[in-house]
Amino acid sequence: FHVSSEIYTETNFHTQDAMNGHSISKFTFLWPEDHEEPGKTAPKMDRDGDLMVVRRKKSWLELEHSSSTNLKLVGLQVWRGALLLGDFILHRRESFRKKRVLEVGSGCGLTSLVASIYAKHVICTDISDGDILKVIHRNVERNIRKNIKVLELDFLRPDVWTESLRSDQEAGIDFVLAADVIYDNDITDAFIDTLDRLLSHSNHAMTVLIALEKRFVFTVADLDTTAPCFEHFLRQFEELRYSRGWRMEYIPMTKIPQYFTYERVPQLILIQITKVPI
């Protein structure tokens, strides 16, 4: 049983076939209005001395990805949540400047690449199955971001956390990012355990950002349309966060300008979880 991300049919990403059966696509975005190129900081004036309107510049990330996978390897595709997190980072760029960022379930690495524009250090993690880590490495090299470390982190195998990841955790992580990881209840439970381990075993102030798309299905049990995977996440996480004293809030889509080119649907959600050191 294979699945495909809806974004491929909604937007032209100028996709080309890669030699290994994957695809190479360009994910276009607009730079924020205050983005400055090196050496170009002074405002431009016309001949009459009036301030010239500067058009916002476009750029893109070129990513290797799959167009269709089985459920176990959906990280090889690009989903809407990663693009939403990219929008949020570009919008809140000052919050990420010079920070240490950990992305879990990174997939093709899009969100980590955006974070690396501003962050001091980015740790990009995922499982080692399906050569996902090799794909991330190639995407990092393709986009010339040098402050990204690629490591294995499997929600279902917490015993194999690398020494490098442990040392990064001890050094203090400012942001934990997760996009499109809520789609299977077993993985969701392991993801929550991973968050608990990251947040509870650190004295450092930390913010977690989770982007996802609520997927509705009709269930006979409820005789209604529900989002069972999202609802399972809420049930499991709410109980834990109350016991840990974490703050959780939904960030309205109206407060996040869209920088990347994609169809932003109403089912998209961005959750912020904050841990304040005691």
C-alpha atoms as an extended CHARMM CRD file, in Angstrom:
* protein
*
       278  EXT
         1         1  PHE       CA              0.0000000000        0.0000000000        0.0000000000  PROA      1               0.0000000000
         2         2  HSD       CA              1.5740000000        3.2770000000       -1.1520000000  PROA      2               0.0000000000
         3         3  VAL       CA              0.6560000000        6.8850000000       -0.3590000000  PROA      3               0.0000000000
         4         4  SER       CA              1.5440000000       10.1830000000       -2.0280000000  PROA      4               0.0000000000
         5         5  SER       CA              1.6670000000       13.6940000000       -0.6240000000  PROA      5               0.0000000000
         6         6  GLU       CA             -1.1180000000       15.8650000000       -2.0340000000  PROA      6               0.0000000000
         7         7  ILE       CA              1.1910000000       18.8160000000       -2.6280000000  PROA      7               0.0000000000
         8         8  TYR       CA              2.7210000000       17.2370000000       -5.7300000000  PROA      8               0.0000000000
         9         9  THR       CA             -0.5120000000       17.5990000000       -7.7150000000  PROA      9               0.0000000000
        10        10  GLU       CA             -1.4410000000       21.0400000000       -6.3330000000  PROA      10              0.0000000000
        11        11  THR       CA              1.7100000000       23.0160000000       -7.0970000000  PROA      11              0.0000000000
        12        12  ASN       CA              4.3260000000       22.9650000000       -9.8430000000  PROA      12              0.0000000000
        13        13  PHE       CA              7.6310000000       22.2990000000       -8.0870000000  PROA      13              0.0000000000
        14        14  HSD       CA              9.5120000000       21.9190000000      -11.3970000000  PROA      14              0.0000000000
        15        15  THR       CA             10.1220000000       18.2880000000      -10.5480000000  PROA      15              0.0000000000
        16        16  GLN       CA             12.6850000000       16.2200000000      -12.4320000000  PROA      16              0.0000000000
        17        17  ASP       CA             13.5700000000       12.5480000000      -12.2010000000  PROA      17              0.0000000000
        18        18  ALA       CA             16.7190000000       11.6320000000      -10.2970000000  PROA      18              0.0000000000
        19        19  MET       CA             19.0410000000        8.7790000000      -11.2330000000  PROA      19              0.0000000000
        20        20  ASN       CA             18.0650000000        6.6860000000       -8.1870000000  PROA      20              0.0000000000
        21        21  GLY       CA             14.3090000000        6.6570000000       -8.8360000000  PROA      21              0.0000000000
        22        22  HSD       CA             13.6670000000        9.6450000000       -6.5840000000  PROA      22              0.0000000000
        23        23  SER       CA             12.6260000000       13.1170000000       -7.7220000000  PROA      23              0.0000000000
        24        24  ILE       CA             14.3470000000       16.5090000000       -7.4970000000  PROA      24              0.0000000000
        25        25  SER       CA             12.0140000000       19.4490000000       -6.8710000000  PROA      25              0.0000000000
        26        26  LYS       CA             12.3880000000       23.1700000000       -6.2420000000  PROA      26              0.0000000000
        27        27  PHE       CA             10.4150000000       24.5100000000       -3.2820000000  PROA      27              0.0000000000
        28        28  THR       CA             10.1000000000       28.2410000000       -3.9140000000  PROA      28              0.0000000000
        29        29  PHE       CA              9.7600000000       30.8510000000       -1.1820000000  PROA      29              0.0000000000
        30        30  LEU       CA              9.8260000000       34.6340000000       -0.7940000000  PROA      30              0.0000000000
        31        31  TRP       CA             12.4220000000       36.2050000000        1.4540000000  PROA      31              0.0000000000
        32        32  PRO       CA             10.9980000000       38.3550000000        4.2730000000  PROA      32              0.0000000000
        33        33  GLU       CA             10.7600000000       42.0570000000        3.4660000000  PROA      33              0.0000000000
        34        34  ASP       CA             13.7000000000       42.9440000000        5.7110000000  PROA      34              0.0000000000
        35        35  HSD       CA             16.0140000000       40.3040000000        4.2260000000  PROA      35              0.0000000000
        36        36  GLU       CA             19.3370000000       41.8990000000        3.3980000000  PROA      36              0.0000000000
        37        37  GLU       CA             22.0320000000       40.6770000000        1.0790000000  PROA      37              0.0000000000
        38        38  PRO       CA             25.6200000000       41.0310000000        2.2910000000  PROA      38              0.0000000000
        39        39  GLY       CA             26.9430000000       44.4950000000        1.4670000000  PROA      39              0.0000000000
        40        40  LYS       CA             23.4950000000       45.8530000000        0.5220000000  PROA      40              0.0000000000
        41        41  THR       CA             22.0980000000       47.4790000000        3.6460000000  PROA      41              0.0000000000
        42        42  ALA       CA             21.3630000000       51.0410000000        2.5280000000  PROA      42              0.0000000000
        43        43  PRO       CA             17.8560000000       51.8660000000        1.2130000000  PROA      43              0.0000000000
        44        44  LYS       CA             17.7050000000       52.8240000000       -2.4750000000  PROA      44              0.0000000000
        45        45  MET       CA             16.4170000000       56.2160000000       -3.6470000000  PROA      45              0.0000000000
        46        46  ASP       CA             15.1870000000       57.2820000000       -7.0630000000  PROA      46              0.0000000000
        47        47  ARG       CA             16.3160000000       60.4650000000       -8.8610000000  PROA      47              0.0000000000
        48        48  ASP       CA             13.7270000000       62.5440000000       -7.0140000000  PROA      48              0.0000000000
        49        49  GLY       CA             14.9940000000       61.3440000000       -3.6560000000  PROA      49              0.0000000000
        50        50  ASP       CA             11.9930000000       59.1130000000       -3.0030000000  PROA      50              0.0000000000
        51        51  LEU       CA             12.4330000000       55.7100000000       -1.4240000000  PROA      51              0.0000000000
        52        52  MET       CA             12.2370000000       53.0000000000       -4.0800000000  PROA      52              0.0000000000
        53        53  VAL       CA              9.9010000000       50.0710000000       -3.5370000000  PROA      53              0.0000000000
        54        54  VAL       CA             12.0340000000       46.9400000000       -3.4500000000  PROA      54              0.0000000000
        55        55  ARG       CA             10.4020000000       43.7570000000       -4.6550000000  PROA      55              0.0000000000
        56        56  ARG       CA             10.7980000000       40.8210000000       -2.3330000000  PROA      56              0.0000000000
        57        57  LYS       CA             13.2210000000       38.3030000000       -3.7620000000  PROA      57              0.0000000000
        58        58  LYS       CA             12.3750000000       34.7060000000       -4.5020000000  PROA      58              0.0000000000
        59        59  SER       CA             14.5980000000       31.7790000000       -3.7450000000  PROA      59              0.0000000000
        60        60  TRP       CA             14.1780000000       28.0310000000       -3.4920000000  PROA      60              0.0000000000
        61        61  LEU       CA             15.3580000000       24.8790000000       -1.7990000000  PROA      61              0.0000000000
        62        62  GLU       CA             16.1820000000       22.0370000000       -4.1620000000  PROA      62              0.0000000000
        63        63  LEU       CA             15.2790000000       18.7210000000       -2.5530000000  PROA      63              0.0000000000
        64        64  GLU       CA             15.5910000000       15.0690000000       -3.4230000000  PROA      64              0.0000000000
        65        65  HSD       CA             12.4580000000       13.1650000000       -2.3690000000  PROA      65              0.0000000000
        66        66  SER       CA             10.1270000000       10.3270000000       -3.3040000000  PROA      66              0.0000000000
        67        67  SER       CA              6.7960000000       10.8850000000       -5.0180000000  PROA      67              0.0000000000
        68        68  SER       CA              5.1870000000        7.7860000000       -3.4970000000  PROA      68              0.0000000000
        69        69  THR       CA              6.1530000000        5.4610000000       -0.6250000000  PROA      69              0.0000000000
        70        70  ASN       CA              4.7420000000        2.9180000000        1.7570000000  PROA      70              0.0000000000
        71        71  LEU       CA              3.5950000000        4.2000000000        5.1460000000  PROA      71              0.0000000000
        72        72  LYS       CA              6.8710000000        3.3060000000        6.8650000000  PROA      72              0.0000000000
        73        73  LEU       CA              8.8900000000        5.5710000000        4.5710000000  PROA      73              0.0000000000
        74        74  VAL       CA              6.6140000000        8.6090000000        4.2630000000  PROA      74              0.0000000000
        75        75  GLY       CA              9.5560000000       10.6720000000        5.5060000000  PROA      75              0.0000000000
        76        76  LEU       CA             11.0150000000       10.3870000000        2.0120000000  PROA      76              0.0000000000
        77        77  GLN       CA              8.1970000000       12.6530000000        0.8240000000  PROA      77              0.0000000000
        78        78  VAL       CA              7.4980000000       16.3350000000        1.4830000000  PROA      78              0.0000000000
        79        79  TRP       CA              4.2670000000       17.1550000000        3.3110000000  PROA      79              0.0000000000
        80        80  ARG       CA              2.4640000000       20.3790000000        4.1210000000  PROA      80              0.0000000000
        81        81  GLY       CA              3.5540000000       20.5640000000        7.7580000000  PROA      81              0.0000000000
        82        82  ALA       CA              7.2130000000       21.0010000000        6.7790000000  PROA      82              0.0000000000
        83        83  LEU       CA              6.3070000000       23.9630000000        4.5680000000  PROA      83              0.0000000000
        84        84  LEU       CA              4.1980000000       25.5030000000        7.3450000000  PROA      84              0.0000000000
        85        85  LEU       CA              7.1050000000       25.2150000000        9.7830000000  PROA      85              0.0000000000
        86        86  GLY       CA              9.3120000000       26.8030000000        7.1350000000  PROA      86              0.0000000000
        87        87  ASP       CA              6.8660000000       29.7240000000        6.9550000000  PROA      87              0.0000000000
        88        88  PHE       CA              6.9140000000       30.0700000000       10.7400000000  PROA      88              0.0000000000
        89        89  ILE       CA             10.7190000000       30.0990000000       10.9310000000  PROA      89              0.0000000000
        90        90  LEU       CA             10.9720000000       32.7640000000        8.2220000000  PROA      90              0.0000000000
        91        91  HSD       CA              8.3260000000       34.8490000000       10.0160000000  PROA      91              0.0000000000
        92        92  ARG       CA              9.8450000000       34.4480000000       13.4930000000  PROA      92              0.0000000000
        93        93  ARG       CA             13.4220000000       34.5060000000       12.2500000000  PROA      93              0.0000000000
        94        94  GLU       CA             14.7350000000       36.6900000000       15.0840000000  PROA      94              0.0000000000
        95        95  SER       CA             13.6270000000       34.0650000000       17.6080000000  PROA      95              0.0000000000
        96        96  PHE       CA             15.7720000000       31.4570000000       15.8350000000  PROA      96              0.0000000000
        97        97  ARG       CA             18.8410000000       33.5850000000       15.2740000000  PROA      97              0.0000000000
        98        98  LYS       CA             21.9500000000       32.0740000000       16.9330000000  PROA      98              0.0000000000
        99        99  LYS       CA             19.8560000000       29.3160000000       18.5620000000  PROA      99              0.0000000000
       100       100  ARG       CA             20.3540000000       25.5450000000       18.7310000000  PROA      100             0.0000000000
       101       101  VAL       CA             17.6230000000       23.6250000000       16.9000000000  PROA      101             0.0000000000
       102       102  LEU       CA             16.7750000000       19.9150000000       16.8820000000  PROA      102             0.0000000000
       103       103  GLU       CA             14.3780000000       18.5470000000       14.2790000000  PROA      103             0.0000000000
       104       104  VAL       CA             12.9350000000       15.0740000000       14.8350000000  PROA      104             0.0000000000
       105       105  GLY       CA             11.3400000000       13.0460000000       12.0480000000  PROA      105             0.0000000000
       106       106  SER       CA             13.0310000000       15.4010000000        9.5970000000  PROA      106             0.0000000000
       107       107  GLY       CA             12.2030000000       13.4690000000        6.4290000000  PROA      107             0.0000000000
       108       108  CYS       CA             13.9260000000       15.1680000000        3.4930000000  PROA      108             0.0000000000
       109       109  GLY       CA             15.2750000000       17.9580000000        5.7100000000  PROA      109             0.0000000000
       110       110  LEU       CA             13.3080000000       20.9400000000        4.3630000000  PROA      110             0.0000000000
       111       111  THR       CA             12.5130000000       22.4520000000        7.7730000000  PROA      111             0.0000000000
       112       112  SER       CA             16.0650000000       21.9840000000        9.0460000000  PROA      112             0.0000000000
       113       113  LEU       CA             17.4200000000       23.7210000000        5.9480000000  PROA      113             0.0000000000
       114       114  VAL       CA             15.1890000000       26.7350000000        6.6020000000  PROA      114             0.0000000000
       115       115  ALA       CA             16.2040000000       26.7860000000       10.2760000000  PROA      115             0.0000000000
       116       116  SER       CA             19.8780000000       26.7140000000        9.2800000000  PROA      116             0.0000000000
       117       117  ILE       CA             19.4960000000       30.1160000000        7.6010000000  PROA      117             0.0000000000
       118       118  TYR       CA             19.2390000000       31.7170000000       11.0430000000  PROA      118             0.0000000000
       119       119  ALA       CA             20.1480000000       29.1790000000       13.7310000000  PROA      119             0.0000000000
       120       120  LYS       CA             23.6470000000       28.7240000000       15.1080000000  PROA      120             0.0000000000
       121       121  HSD       CA             23.4410000000       24.9380000000       15.0110000000  PROA      121             0.0000000000
       122       122  VAL       CA             20.8390000000       22.5210000000       13.5970000000  PROA      122             0.0000000000
       123       123  ILE       CA             20.5880000000       18.8060000000       14.3800000000  PROA      123             0.0000000000
       124       124  CYS       CA             18.5310000000       17.0540000000       11.6990000000  PROA      124             0.0000000000
       125       125  THR       CA             17.3620000000       13.5540000000       12.7090000000  PROA      125             0.0000000000
       126       126  ASP       CA             15.3070000000       10.6560000000       11.3910000000  PROA      126             0.0000000000
       127       127  ILE       CA             15.3680000000        6.8770000000       11.1190000000  PROA      127             0.0000000000
       128       128  SER       CA             18.0500000000        5.1610000000        9.0540000000  PROA      128             0.0000000000
       129       129  ASP       CA             15.5700000000        3.0490000000        7.0350000000  PROA      129             0.0000000000
       130       130  GLY       CA             15.1710000000        3.6460000000        3.3070000000  PROA      130             0.0000000000
       131       131  ASP       CA             18.4140000000        5.6410000000        3.1260000000  PROA      131             0.0000000000
       132       132  ILE       CA             16.5590000000        8.6440000000        4.5770000000  PROA      132             0.0000000000
       133       133  LEU       CA             19.7050000000        9.9230000000        6.2990000000  PROA      133             0.0000000000
       134       134  LYS       CA             21.6380000000        9.6950000000        3.0180000000  PROA      134             0.0000000000
       135       135  VAL       CA             18.8970000000       11.7050000000        1.2890000000  PROA      135             0.0000000000
       136       136  ILE       CA             19.1540000000       14.3720000000        4.0070000000  PROA      136             0.0000000000
       137       137  HSD       CA             22.9400000000       14.5170000000        3.5840000000  PROA      137             0.0000000000
       138       138  ARG       CA             22.5460000000       15.0160000000       -0.1730000000  PROA      138             0.0000000000
       139       139  ASN       CA             19.9310000000       17.7350000000        0.3560000000  PROA      139             0.0000000000
       140       140  VAL       CA             22.2050000000       19.5530000000        2.7920000000  PROA      140             0.0000000000
       141       141  GLU       CA             25.0530000000       19.4320000000        0.2640000000  PROA      141             0.0000000000
       142       142  ARG       CA             22.7080000000       20.4820000000       -2.5490000000  PROA      142             0.0000000000
       143       143  ASN       CA             21.6470000000       23.6210000000       -0.6660000000  PROA      143             0.0000000000
       144       144  ILE       CA             25.0470000000       24.5390000000        0.8160000000  PROA      144             0.0000000000
       145       145  ARG       CA             24.0100000000       24.7870000000        4.4520000000  PROA      145             0.0000000000
       146       146  LYS       CA             27.0480000000       24.0900000000        6.6170000000  PROA      146             0.0000000000
       147       147  ASN       CA             25.7080000000       24.2870000000       10.1720000000  PROA      147             0.0000000000
       148       148  ILE       CA             23.5790000000       21.1120000000       10.0010000000  PROA      148             0.0000000000
       149       149  LYS       CA             24.4700000000       17.8450000000       11.7030000000  PROA      149             0.0000000000
       150       150  VAL       CA             22.5800000000       14.7400000000       10.4810000000  PROA      150             0.0000000000
       151       151  LEU       CA             21.9940000000       11.9960000000       13.0710000000  PROA      151             0.0000000000
       152       152  GLU       CA             19.8050000000        8.9470000000       13.5700000000  PROA      152             0.0000000000
       153       153  LEU       CA             16.9320000000        9.2940000000       16.0240000000  PROA      153             0.0000000000
       154       154  ASP       CA             14.2610000000        6.5940000000       15.9570000000  PROA      154             0.0000000000
       155       155  PHE       CA             11.2400000000        7.2140000000       18.1950000000  PROA      155             0.0000000000
       156       156  LEU       CA             10.7740000000        3.4550000000       18.5320000000  PROA      156             0.0000000000
       157       157  ARG       CA             14.3980000000        2.8100000000       19.5590000000  PROA      157             0.0000000000
       158       158  PRO       CA             15.3630000000        5.2640000000       22.3080000000  PROA      158             0.0000000000
       159       159  ASP       CA             18.1890000000        2.9520000000       23.3730000000  PROA      159             0.0000000000
       160       160  VAL       CA             20.2330000000        3.8150000000       20.2800000000  PROA      160             0.0000000000
       161       161  TRP       CA             20.5050000000        7.5690000000       20.8110000000  PROA      161             0.0000000000
       162       162  THR       CA             24.0160000000        8.4990000000       19.7550000000  PROA      162             0.0000000000
       163       163  GLU       CA             26.6030000000       10.0320000000       22.0740000000  PROA      163             0.0000000000
       164       164  SER       CA             26.6380000000       13.0630000000       19.7860000000  PROA      164             0.0000000000
       165       165  LEU       CA             22.9040000000       13.5630000000       20.2820000000  PROA      165             0.0000000000
       166       166  ARG       CA             23.2540000000       13.1910000000       24.0430000000  PROA      166             0.0000000000
       167       167  SER       CA             26.0180000000       15.7830000000       24.1330000000  PROA      167             0.0000000000
       168       168  ASP       CA             23.8960000000       18.1750000000       22.0540000000  PROA      168             0.0000000000
       169       169  GLN       CA             21.0410000000       17.6830000000       24.5070000000  PROA      169             0.0000000000
       170       170  GLU       CA             23.3340000000       18.4350000000       27.4300000000  PROA      170             0.0000000000
       171       171  ALA       CA             24.6430000000       21.5530000000       25.6830000000  PROA      171             0.0000000000
       172       172  GLY       CA             21.0890000000       22.8770000000       25.5770000000  PROA      172             0.0000000000
       173       173  ILE       CA             18.5410000000       22.8010000000       22.7650000000  PROA      173             0.0000000000
       174       174  ASP       CA             16.3950000000       25.9020000000       22.2680000000  PROA      174             0.0000000000
       175       175  PHE       CA             13.8640000000       24.5840000000       19.7380000000  PROA      175             0.0000000000
       176       176  VAL       CA             12.5590000000       21.1110000000       18.9100000000  PROA      176             0.0000000000
       177       177  LEU       CA             10.7800000000       20.9280000000       15.5410000000  PROA      177             0.0000000000
       178       178  ALA       CA              8.4790000000       18.1740000000       14.3140000000  PROA      178             0.0000000000
       179       179  ALA       CA              6.4460000000       18.2150000000       11.0990000000  PROA      179             0.0000000000
       180       180  ASP       CA              4.0030000000       15.5920000000        9.8680000000  PROA      180             0.0000000000
       181       181  VAL       CA              4.8290000000       12.9370000000       12.4770000000  PROA      181             0.0000000000
       182       182  ILE       CA              1.2270000000       12.3030000000       13.6390000000  PROA      182             0.0000000000
       183       183  TYR       CA             -0.1370000000        9.5800000000       11.3440000000  PROA      183             0.0000000000
       184       184  ASP       CA              0.2520000000        6.2540000000       13.2050000000  PROA      184             0.0000000000
       185       185  ASN       CA             -0.7470000000        5.7320000000       16.8440000000  PROA      185             0.0000000000
       186       186  ASP       CA              2.2570000000        3.5860000000       17.7590000000  PROA      186             0.0000000000
       187       187  ILE       CA              4.6470000000        6.1480000000       16.2870000000  PROA      187             0.0000000000
       188       188  THR       CA              2.6950000000        8.9400000000       17.9930000000  PROA      188             0.0000000000
       189       189  ASP       CA              3.0970000000        7.2620000000       21.3870000000  PROA      189             0.0000000000
       190       190  ALA       CA              6.8340000000        6.8510000000       20.7810000000  PROA      190             0.0000000000
       191       191  PHE       CA              7.0580000000       10.4780000000       19.6120000000  PROA      191             0.0000000000
       192       192  ILE       CA              5.4560000000       11.6620000000       22.8550000000  PROA      192             0.0000000000
       193       193  ASP       CA              7.9210000000        9.5360000000       24.8370000000  PROA      193             0.0000000000
       194       194  THR       CA             10.7360000000       11.1670000000       22.8620000000  PROA      194             0.0000000000
       195       195  LEU       CA              9.4310000000       14.6560000000       23.6920000000  PROA      195             0.0000000000
       196       196  ASP       CA              9.2020000000       13.6780000000       27.3450000000  PROA      196             0.0000000000
       197       197  ARG       CA             12.7900000000       12.4900000000       27.2990000000  PROA      197             0.0000000000
       198       198  LEU       CA             14.0080000000       15.6650000000       25.6000000000  PROA      198             0.0000000000
       199       199  LEU       CA             12.0670000000       18.0670000000       27.7970000000  PROA      199             0.0000000000
       200       200  SER       CA             12.3180000000       16.3060000000       31.1510000000  PROA      200             0.0000000000
       201       201  HSD       CA             16.0350000000       15.5310000000       30.9850000000  PROA      201             0.0000000000
       202       202  SER       CA             17.1430000000       19.1030000000       30.3910000000  PROA      202             0.0000000000
       203       203  ASN       CA             17.3430000000       22.1700000000       32.6230000000  PROA      203             0.0000000000
       204       204  HSD       CA             17.3980000000       24.3910000000       29.5490000000  PROA      204             0.0000000000
       205       205  ALA       CA             14.3640000000       26.4580000000       28.4900000000  PROA      205             0.0000000000
       206       206  MET       CA             12.9150000000       24.7740000000       25.4210000000  PROA      206             0.0000000000
       207       207  THR       CA             10.1650000000       25.3510000000       22.8540000000  PROA      207             0.0000000000
       208       208  VAL       CA              8.6140000000       22.5440000000       20.8120000000  PROA      208             0.0000000000
       209       209  LEU       CA              6.8280000000       23.3010000000       17.5290000000  PROA      209             0.0000000000
       210       210  ILE       CA              4.6300000000       20.5980000000       15.9980000000  PROA      210             0.0000000000
       211       211  ALA       CA              3.0920000000       21.1180000000       12.5520000000  PROA      211             0.0000000000
       212       212  LEU       CA              0.5450000000       18.6860000000       11.1790000000  PROA      212             0.0000000000
       213       213  GLU       CA             -2.4430000000       18.3120000000        8.9300000000  PROA      213             0.0000000000
       214       214  LYS       CA             -5.5700000000       16.9100000000       10.5560000000  PROA      214             0.0000000000
       215       215  ARG       CA             -6.7560000000       14.0170000000        8.4070000000  PROA      215             0.0000000000
       216       216  PHE       CA            -10.4680000000       13.3100000000        8.6920000000  PROA      216             0.0000000000
       217       217  VAL       CA            -12.1050000000        9.9410000000        8.1100000000  PROA      217             0.0000000000
       218       218  PHE       CA            -15.6370000000        8.6350000000        8.5840000000  PROA      218             0.0000000000
       219       219  THR       CA            -15.7700000000        6.0280000000       11.3380000000  PROA      219             0.0000000000
       220       220  VAL       CA            -18.6020000000        3.5770000000       11.8950000000  PROA      220             0.0000000000
       221       221  ALA       CA            -17.9580000000        3.6710000000       15.6360000000  PROA      221             0.0000000000
       222       222  ASP       CA            -18.6060000000        7.4210000000       15.8090000000  PROA      222             0.0000000000
       223       223  LEU       CA            -20.9840000000        7.6330000000       12.8420000000  PROA      223             0.0000000000
       224       224  ASP       CA            -19.1910000000       10.8630000000       12.1270000000  PROA      224             0.0000000000
       225       225  THR       CA            -16.1380000000       12.3310000000       10.4470000000  PROA      225             0.0000000000
       226       226  THR       CA            -13.2290000000       12.4770000000       12.8900000000  PROA      226             0.0000000000
       227       227  ALA       CA             -9.4540000000       12.9540000000       12.9090000000  PROA      227             0.0000000000
       228       228  PRO       CA             -8.4970000000        9.8240000000       14.8900000000  PROA      228             0.0000000000
       229       229  CYS       CA             -4.6960000000       10.1830000000       14.7190000000  PROA      229             0.0000000000
       230       230  PHE       CA             -4.7880000000       13.7930000000       15.9140000000  PROA      230             0.0000000000
       231       231  GLU       CA             -7.3110000000       12.9960000000       18.6320000000  PROA      231             0.0000000000
       232       232  HSD       CA             -5.1360000000       10.1210000000       19.8520000000  PROA      232             0.0000000000
       233       233  PHE       CA             -2.1720000000       12.4950000000       20.0650000000  PROA      233             0.0000000000
       234       234  LEU       CA             -4.1940000000       14.9930000000       22.1020000000  PROA      234             0.0000000000
       235       235  ARG       CA             -5.4570000000       12.3620000000       24.5410000000  PROA      235             0.0000000000
       236       236  GLN       CA             -2.0000000000       10.9560000000       25.1680000000  PROA      236             0.0000000000
       237       237  PHE       CA             -0.1970000000       14.2730000000       25.2910000000  PROA      237             0.0000000000
       238       238  GLU       CA             -2.6810000000       16.2110000000       27.4210000000  PROA      238             0.0000000000
       239       239  GLU       CA             -2.3160000000       13.7620000000       30.3010000000  PROA      239             0.0000000000
       240       240  LEU       CA              1.4670000000       14.0050000000       30.1710000000  PROA      240             0.0000000000
       241       241  ARG       CA              1.7600000000       17.7640000000       29.8020000000  PROA      241             0.0000000000
       242       242  TYR       CA             -0.4280000000       18.4590000000       32.8300000000  PROA      242             0.0000000000
       243       243  SER       CA              1.7530000000       16.2200000000       34.9710000000  PROA      243             0.0000000000
       244       244  ARG       CA              4.9100000000       17.9130000000       33.6340000000  PROA      244             0.0000000000
       245       245  GLY       CA              3.6390000000       21.4870000000       33.7670000000  PROA      245             0.0000000000
       246       246  TRP       CA              4.2810000000       22.2590000000       30.1040000000  PROA      246             0.0000000000
       247       247  ARG       CA              2.3740000000       25.0470000000       28.3740000000  PROA      247             0.0000000000
       248       248  MET       CA              0.6060000000       24.2790000000       25.0910000000  PROA      248             0.0000000000
       249       249  GLU       CA             -1.0080000000       26.6710000000       22.6300000000  PROA      249             0.0000000000
       250       250  TYR       CA             -2.2620000000       26.6950000000       19.0560000000  PROA      250             0.0000000000
       251       251  ILE       CA             -0.7140000000       29.3310000000       16.8030000000  PROA      251             0.0000000000
       252       252  PRO       CA             -3.4020000000       30.7550000000       14.4610000000  PROA      252             0.0000000000
       253       253  MET       CA             -2.6630000000       30.4250000000       10.7630000000  PROA      253             0.0000000000
       254       254  THR       CA             -3.6450000000       34.0840000000       10.3390000000  PROA      254             0.0000000000
       255       255  LYS       CA             -0.5510000000       35.0530000000       12.3290000000  PROA      255             0.0000000000
       256       256  ILE       CA              1.8430000000       33.1830000000       10.0350000000  PROA      256             0.0000000000
       257       257  PRO       CA              2.4480000000       34.8370000000        6.6450000000  PROA      257             0.0000000000
       258       258  GLN       CA              2.9110000000       32.3980000000        3.7810000000  PROA      258             0.0000000000
       259       259  TYR       CA              6.3980000000       32.4830000000        2.2820000000  PROA      259             0.0000000000
       260       260  PHE       CA              6.5550000000       29.0690000000        0.5870000000  PROA      260             0.0000000000
       261       261  THR       CA              4.4740000000       28.2760000000       -2.4890000000  PROA      261             0.0000000000
       262       262  TYR       CA              1.9240000000       25.5740000000       -1.6210000000  PROA      262             0.0000000000
       263       263  GLU       CA             -1.7840000000       25.2360000000       -0.9000000000  PROA      263             0.0000000000
       264       264  ARG       CA             -2.3560000000       26.0650000000        2.7640000000  PROA      264             0.0000000000
       265       265  VAL       CA             -5.4810000000       24.1460000000        3.7610000000  PROA      265             0.0000000000
       266       266  PRO       CA             -7.6920000000       24.7900000000        6.8400000000  PROA      266             0.0000000000
       267       267  GLN       CA             -6.7040000000       21.4260000000        8.3370000000  PROA      267             0.0000000000
       268       268  LEU       CA             -3.1480000000       22.6130000000        9.0110000000  PROA      268             0.0000000000
       269       269  ILE       CA             -2.2640000000       23.0790000000       12.6800000000  PROA      269             0.0000000000
       270       270  LEU       CA              0.7810000000       24.4880000000       14.4540000000  PROA      270             0.0000000000
       271       271  ILE       CA              1.1910000000       23.6680000000       18.1400000000  PROA      271             0.0000000000
       272       272  GLN       CA              3.6960000000       25.3330000000       20.4510000000  PROA      272             0.0000000000
       273       273  ILE       CA              4.7900000000       23.6170000000       23.6580000000  PROA      273             0.0000000000
       274       274  THR       CA              6.9200000000       25.5460000000       26.1060000000  PROA      274             0.0000000000
       275       275  LYS       CA              9.0400000000       24.2420000000       28.9330000000  PROA      275             0.0000000000
       276       276  VAL       CA             10.2660000000       26.8080000000       31.4350000000  PROA      276             0.0000000000
       277       277  PRO       CA             13.1970000000       25.7120000000       33.6120000000  PROA      277             0.0000000000
       278       278  ILE       CA             12.4370000000       25.3820000000       37.3130000000  PROA      278             0.0000000000
